[in-house]
Amino acid sequence: MADSQKRCGVLLVNTGTPSAPEPRSVRRYLAKFLMDKRIRPMNAVVWWFILHFFILPKRGRVSAEKYRAIWSDEGFFFATTHEKIEVGLQAALDAAGHDAVVRCAMSYSEPTIPRALREMKRLGCNQLVVLPLYPQSAHSTCGAVRDGVKRGLRKARWQVEHDVIDNYHDNGTYIRAIAASIRNAGFNPESDDRLLFSFHSIPMIDIENGDTYELQTSATSLQIASELGIERRRWTIGYQCRFDKSRQWLAPFTRDVLARWSQVDGPRIFCVCPNFAVDCLETLYDIDHDLKPYYFDMVRKAGREPDSTKFTYVPCLNRSKAHVQVLMSVLEPYMR
């Protein structure tokens, strides 16, 4: 078939979200998420019992309270933003002359991967490009997307030429976009401002089994710092969102970095989370309601009064034009 007859399905995939900020919806979402073989910490049967009888009853309530704190009348920012990204990327691909169908899907919630694949098949797509919205890949994220796409294609009985983009941690457009977002947040490369790259942590066992996530987070941070023109002493890396304490997790933890930095008076701190394409619970809630208050508490313990202007969170790229440009740059080599 000639290239001019190619219709490409572009599938953007992220983790997911509860349908409502209520314990029942949160438990349903977490049950699916935490039972994934790439997430659960032990044998499925034993873990199912522990999860449903000991973890979800409490965590469902606690997480629902967190979601309620950041939920709006429009819905959850994470979900509505993906809808807008889908529209923006579709318009950009159309303008570039590509015959493409763009859909967003979630690994553990609606809209599902199988549903998106069935729709692309119905719309006549004969090529598929899957982009997990994780700039740095991990077994537990991009691996889960690959699993989901494989199952979805089998359910749809769709044998289609397809690519799954593993990561884009060193894509030049992505690096420049993150650097620009840091500058736009007020970071001054010529001052003594400090920059904290906070990434989602993963279990050390995954790294020991060959996961290159740590290498990618380091490479991303170094390239962004180089783009900003700041020396090594002014930036560092931390990891957040450790799920349990029964396993060793990739460190240093963001909280420990903030505790150390709280002992030094003077520099402003800018916190950016480059492995989240869209702001979610781990950024919208954890930064403002956990990490920032924790940092200010540590400043008080160090004998100083906190200055709210000295801690700034840099939002994710979200629905911005810069984000659409990043996605276009990442997808372009695969659009045949």
Buried (B, 14 or more C-beta within 10 A) or exposed (E): EEEEEBBBBBBBBBBBBBBBBBBEBBBBBBBBBBBBEBBBBEEEEEBBEEBBEEBBEEBBEEBBEBBEEBBEEEBBBBBBBBEBBBBBBBEBBEEEEBBBBBBBBBBBBEBBBBBBBBBBBEEEBBBBBBBBBBBBBBBBBBBBBBBBBEEBBEEBEBEBEBBBBBBBBBBEBBBBBBBBBBBEBEBEBEEEBBBBBBBBBBBBEBBEEEBBBBEBBBBBBBBBBEBBEBEEEBBBBBBBBBBEEEBEBBBEBBBEBBBEBBEEEEBBBBBBBBBBBBBBBBBBBBBBEBBBEBBBBBBEEEEEEBEEEBBBBBBBBBBBEBBBBBBBBBBEEBBE
